[in-house]
C-alpha cells in the first residue's frame, strides 16, 4: 500500500514502521525485517493479485473497509 504513489518518503516509512510495531506488538527490529521482506516480495511481484487475494480471503468485510 505504501507504494501506491510510487514514492515513499522517510516520514511515511517511519509512520508505517511505527504502525506495524504498534498493531502487531513487534520489536523495532522485527518491524524493520517485516518491511524488508515485504519490499522483497513487492519487487518480485508482477501484479497486486497475490497480495489483494490474501486480504480478500482472510479479512472480513469490516476489516477490509478499515484498511486505508
Secondary structure, DSSP 4 states (H G I P E B T S, - for coil): -TTTTS---HHHHHHHHHHHHHHHT--HHHHHHHHHHHHHHHHH-SSSHHHHHHHHHHS-HHHHHH--
